[in-house]
Amino acid sequence: MAAAKKSEKDMKIGFIGLGNMARAIIGGIIEKGNISPKNIIGSDISMAAVENAKKDFGINACLENAMVAEQADVLVLAVKPQYLEYSLENVKPVLKKNVIIISIVAGKTLEYLEAMLGANHSIVRCMPNTPALVGEACTAFTPNARTSEAQIDIASALIACFGKAIQVPETMMDAVVGVSGSAPAYVFMFIEAMADGAVAEGMPRAMAYEFAAQAVFGSAKLMMETGKHPGELKDMVCSPAGTTIEAVRVLEEGNFRATVMDAVIECAEKSKML
């Protein structure tokens, strides 16, 4: 985290938008990046969001985007897509020459950001997901041509404070939305469905949620730590004429894998239209 330590000494990190994702990032960089709250500034249209950020993190926060942008060495754009154009109009006139702009706004390309702010700025486009709230995001990022290797290192170190940071070509960003950005919703639906099945078999709901969630968590960890193919791990559970293969058969009859594939593809296509 050498880059993050440099940020602590020399840089102001600004946030335009103080919603859930911004709060997750702020919490992560304070905790894991060893960055002082006094070096973090933020703005939001909601006074409640401003006051909560001050109270919860001890950062400087206000209602004025321009006040944040004119101080920031690293500026994180964390607003909803429909509010981005207005926010960029606020910040463009006061941006520092060498500012690093990190956008987590869904669907907004580097080309769009450069058209709004100017191609002379260093811009990093990111797509985190909500597990950032517990420090377990998987965030794809892609820098524009103006961004130096040193700036990429700074951005990557900040992103890694709330989970994994993976650099990808921008052409993959819509696929990232489908397989990672929106994926927690699919996973939560799967957990809920498994728990409903257990409840139907007589298990108390709270216990069913605990079993289902731990099964998903443990399975993901097993795959990540062993490096085994998911199909190989599935086969390890499916004993001949056993219970698991019967469950797999039912899922296959319901087009489980094809339905999930279609969901990811449709999500990615929607991202392209934002």
Residue pairs with C-beta under 8 A, 6 or more apart in sequence:
1 32
1 33
1 34
1 157
1 160
2 157
3 150
3 153
3 154
3 156
3 157
3 158
4 29
4 32
4 33
4 34
4 35
4 154
4 157
4 158
4 161
5 34
6 154
7 13
7 33
7 35
7 39
7 73
7 74
7 154
7 157
7 158
8 33
8 34
8 35
8 36
8 39
10 73
11 39
11 73
11 74
11 154
12 39
12 40
12 41
12 71
12 72
12 73
12 74
13 29
13 35
13 39
13 40
13 41
13 72
13 73
13 74
13 75
13 76
13 158
14 40
14 41
14 42
14 43
14 68
14 69
14 71
14 72
14 74
14 75
14 76
15 22
15 25
15 26
15 40
15 41
15 42
15 43
15 68
15 75
15 76
15 78
16 42
16 43
16 65
16 68
16 69
16 75
16 76
16 77
16 78
16 79
16 87
16 91
17 42
17 43
17 44
17 77
17 78
17 79
17 80
17 83
17 87
18 26
18 42
18 43
18 44
18 46
18 49
18 50
18 52
18 53
18 61
18 78
19 44
19 49
19 78
19 79
19 80
20 130
20 133
21 78
21 104
21 128
21 130
21 132
22 42
22 76
22 78
23 53
23 56
23 57
23 133
24 128
24 130
24 132
24 133
24 137
24 162
25 76
25 78
25 104
25 128
25 132
25 158
25 161
25 162
26 40
26 42
26 53
26 57
26 59
27 57
27 162
28 132
28 135
28 161
28 162
28 163
29 35
29 40
29 158
29 161
29 162
30 36
30 37
30 40
30 57
31 135
31 161
32 135
32 160
32 161
32 162
33 157
33 158
33 161
37 57
37 58
37 59
38 58
38 59
38 60
40 57
40 59
40 60
41 59
41 60
41 61
41 62
41 67
41 68
41 71
41 72
42 50
42 53
42 59
42 60
42 61
42 62
42 68
43 50
43 61
43 62
43 63
43 64
43 65
43 67
43 68
44 50
44 53
44 61
44 63
45 63
45 83
47 63
50 61
50 62
50 63
51 61
53 59
53 61
54 60
54 61
62 68
64 90
65 87
65 90
65 91
66 90
66 91
66 93
66 94
68 75
68 91
69 75
69 90
69 91
69 94
69 95
69 99
70 94
70 95
70 96
72 96
72 99
73 96
73 98
73 99
73 100
74 99
74 100
74 102
74 154
74 155
74 158
75 91
75 95
75 99
75 100
75 101
75 102
76 102
76 103
76 104
77 84
77 87
77 88
77 101
77 102
77 103
77 104
77 105
78 104
78 105
79 87
79 105
80 105
81 105
81 106
81 107
81 108
81 274
84 105
84 108
85 116
88 113
88 116
88 117
91 117
92 116
92 117
92 118
95 101
95 117
95 121
98 122
99 121
99 122
100 122
100 124
100 147
100 151
100 154
100 155
101 113
101 117
101 121
101 122
101 123
101 124
102 123
102 124
102 126
102 141
102 155
102 158
102 159
103 113
103 123
103 124
103 125
103 126
104 126
104 127
104 128
106 127
106 177
106 181
106 271
106 274
107 177
107 271
107 272
107 273
107 274
108 125
108 274
109 125
109 170
109 173
110 123
110 125
110 142
110 144
110 170
113 123
113 125
113 144
114 121
114 123
114 144
117 123
119 144
119 146
120 146
121 146
122 143
122 144
122 146
122 147
122 148
122 151
123 143
123 144
123 146
123 147
124 141
124 142
124 143
124 144
124 147
124 151
124 152
124 155
125 141
125 142
125 143
125 144
125 170
125 173
126 139
126 140
126 141
126 159
127 139
127 140
127 141
127 173
127 176
127 177
127 180
127 181
128 137
128 138
128 139
128 159
128 162
128 163
128 181
129 137
129 138
129 139
129 180
129 181
129 182
129 183
129 184
130 137
130 184
131 137
131 138
131 163
131 184
132 139
132 162
132 163
135 161
135 162
135 163
136 163
137 162
137 163
137 164
138 163
138 164
138 166
138 180
139 159
139 162
139 163
139 164
139 165
139 166
140 166
140 167
140 168
140 172
140 173
140 176
140 180
141 155
141 156
141 159
141 165
141 166
141 167
141 168
142 167
142 168
142 169
142 170
142 173
143 151
143 152
143 155
143 167
147 155
152 167
156 165
156 167
157 165
159 165
168 176
173 271
174 268
174 269
174 271
174 272
175 264
175 268
177 267
177 268
177 271
178 263
178 264
178 265
178 266
178 267
178 268
178 271
179 264
181 271
182 267
183 264
186 260
186 263
187 216
190 216
191 209
191 212
191 213
191 216
192 209
192 212
194 208
194 212
194 215
195 205
195 208
195 209
195 211
195 212
196 208
198 207
198 208
198 211
198 212
199 205
199 208
203 211
219 233
222 228
222 233
223 230
223 233
226 233
234 248
237 244
238 244
238 245
238 248
239 245
251 257
